[in-house]
Amino acid sequence: MACKKAKIYANTLTDTTLAQEMETIASAHAQRFSALFALLGGKQ
């Protein structure tokens, strides 16, 4: 959910610096989700 919201904010913001930061945050959330999902035995 956090990743999805950060991506929405990144696409909505007009300030390119803030938009890039939101993209970075979204990417970090996605990586954490993948890592946790893998630890729980999920398949990707």
C-alpha positions as CSV (number, residue, x, y, z in Angstrom):
1,M,0.0,0.0,0.0
2,A,2.8,2.4,0.9
3,C,4.5,1.7,-2.4
4,K,1.3,2.3,-4.4
5,K,0.7,5.7,-2.6
6,A,4.3,6.8,-3.1
7,K,4.0,6.0,-6.9
8,I,0.7,8.0,-7.0
9,Y,2.4,11.0,-5.3
10,A,5.4,10.7,-7.6
11,N,3.1,11.0,-10.6
12,T,1.1,13.8,-9.1
13,L,3.8,16.1,-7.9
14,T,5.0,18.9,-10.1
15,D,8.3,19.4,-8.3
16,T,10.7,17.1,-10.0
17,T,12.9,16.7,-6.9
18,L,10.0,15.6,-4.7
19,A,8.7,13.3,-7.5
20,Q,12.1,11.6,-7.8
21,E,12.2,11.2,-4.0
22,M,8.8,9.6,-4.0
23,E,10.0,7.2,-6.8
24,T,13.0,6.3,-4.6
25,I,10.7,5.7,-1.6
26,A,8.3,3.6,-3.7
27,S,11.2,1.5,-4.9
28,A,12.5,0.9,-1.4
29,H,9.0,-0.2,-0.2
30,A,8.7,-2.6,-3.2
31,Q,12.1,-4.1,-2.3
32,R,11.2,-4.5,1.3
33,F,7.9,-6.1,0.4
34,S,9.6,-8.6,-2.0
35,A,12.1,-9.5,0.7
36,L,9.4,-10.1,3.3
37,F,7.3,-12.0,0.9
38,A,10.2,-14.3,0.1
39,L,10.9,-14.9,3.8
40,L,7.3,-15.9,4.3
41,G,7.7,-18.5,1.5
42,G,5.8,-16.7,-1.2
43,K,6.6,-17.2,-4.8
44,Q,7.4,-14.4,-7.2
